[in-house]
Amino acid sequence: MDRPLRHHPPPTTDPLRRAAESATAFLASVAERPVGLPVDLVALRRALGGPLPAHGEDAADVVTHLADAADPGIVTTAGPRYFGFVIGGSHPAALAADWLASAWDQNACLYVMSPAAAVVEEVAAAWLVELFGLPAGTSVGFTTGATMASFTALAAARHAVLRAVGWDVEENGLSGAPPVTVVIGDEAHVTILAALQMLGLGRGRVRRVAADAQGRLIPDALVAVLASVSGPTIVCAQAGNVNTGAFDPMPPIAAVVRAHGGWLHVDGAFGMWAAAAPSLRRHVDGLELADSWTTDAHKYLNVPYDSGLVFVRDTRAHRTAMTLGASYYVETGGGERDPYNWVPESSRRARGFAIYAVLRALGRDGVAELVERCTRLARRIAEILAAAPGACLLNEVVLNQVLVAFTPPAGVDPDAHTRAVIARVQADGTCWVGGTTWQGRAAMRISVSNWSTTDADVESSAAAILRCAAAAATLGH
Ligand SMILES: *Cc1c(COP(=O)(O)O)cnc(C)c1O
């Protein structure tokens, strides 16, 4: 090979240096920066908008302009006091590896496009299967998030339950196929329904099973529902309710589904990480009895968006449901990994690098410590709020999720009061919390899942929440 031509100076370093400076300055500010403040949408559109440039601009200046113009619309989800949704953050090792993945411009589609991306996925996949205690040989796909992980898992399930009755769904589709019954808990995440809608399994055709006061699927209710179901069956359970953090009891659910001959899927978008923490592992006892699992890396593992994971026990069903070649032949036993065989996408970002990096940086005990610390901090904020007059804890804090309602002054609607407290907290900027409806009641939802959150963050946030609650009670809404 001829020696490659070299450019002097390399033309790309200036924008990269500006981006690195801007990113490091931003990250140095996240602990102090207001977490979320009202945004002037008109100003944001004006700063970022304008006509399509007729001529190109200097790349480094584009970076500087973007960083400045976007800043008022950047929510500090990377910081330690963002408690909305279940967001996580970006561990420095994961973020740095993600920068490299972009710089390398690797396509995690085929082995030949990036042997490094393929091997890093192989290594990280084996580490994750071990970390979660899943059956050896379980196959893993690196998806955009939990939604696509569940889509992938349920596509594998659809394949397997129809194959068992002699129907090839990949070749023949669902027209004329034996009906597939999907059973979900009443508290299943909406993205399970989204996956079913995309797979032609129908969100309206699901059979629902009652859940208890914490949102856990009730095994006896599942027994009753399955007694009236025959033919191909898929059951979706959950590890980590998005409001309460509660876990469906796996051993009895797995036993019923196994006896019925169905496929058991578990949505563990954030809750599955309890498996990696010795003091919390009991919540997911029996996890390994399922057939497929969904989790996110961009939540608890604190890798940048977007990053989800799908695990499937029946490797052949997984690959057949996803492969572009629709071949039944599994080539991974000693062969190279072609990452596209395990996810819906063909070309995609090499998101395995960030997962690999954070797993190396934390190690098994570091992951356990991260999950246990978030649980401890969630309990701490729950304790402070529950001890204050005017606040009422609505859930058992088993993991990182806390639900609180606020007692209104006489004559004020309780839900309106709780929503007013949430709005004040969001405008205050000390921390950010979201709202939800839990069992018909408005609630503040607090989720602790950032690697950098400390006791001091939780204490100052609890104080800000109580300040906002007092202001809402005395000043009105
Ligand atoms: C967040 C979440 C999802 C959806 O995950 P995405 O990564 O946003 O696709 C699904 N299920 C549960 C329980 C979740 O918490």
The ligand as a Tripos MOL2 file, in Angstrom:
@<TRIPOS>MOLECULE
LIG
   15    15     1     0     0
SMALL
NO_CHARGES

@<TRIPOS>ATOM
      1 C1        -37.9150    4.1410   30.0150 C.3       1 LIG1
      2 C2        -38.7120    2.9060   29.9620 C.ar      1 LIG1
      3 C3        -39.0730    2.3110   28.7470 C.ar      1 LIG1
      4 C4        -38.7790    2.9650   27.4160 C.3       1 LIG1
      5 O1        -37.4220    3.1100   27.2280 O.3       1 LIG1
      6 P1        -36.7690    3.9680   26.0510 P.3       1 LIG1
      7 O2        -35.3300    3.7510   26.2940 O.co2     1 LIG1
      8 O3        -37.2340    5.3630   26.2660 O.co2     1 LIG1
      9 O4        -37.2400    3.4180   24.7520 O.co2     1 LIG1
     10 C5        -39.7410    1.1050   28.7770 C.ar      1 LIG1
     11 N1        -40.0680    0.5270   29.9350 N.ar      1 LIG1
     12 C6        -39.7690    1.0720   31.1350 C.ar      1 LIG1
     13 C7        -40.1680    0.3610   32.3890 C.3       1 LIG1
     14 C8        -39.0830    2.2870   31.1840 C.ar      1 LIG1
     15 O5        -38.7600    2.8290   32.3690 O.3       1 LIG1
@<TRIPOS>BOND
     1     1     2 1
     2     2     3 ar
     3     2    14 ar
     4     3     4 1
     5     3    10 ar
     6     4     5 1
     7     5     6 1
     8     6     7 2
     9     6     8 1
    10     6     9 1
    11    10    11 ar
    12    11    12 ar
    13    12    13 1
    14    12    14 ar
    15    14    15 1
@<TRIPOS>SUBSTRUCTURE
     1 LIG1         1 GROUP 0 **** ****
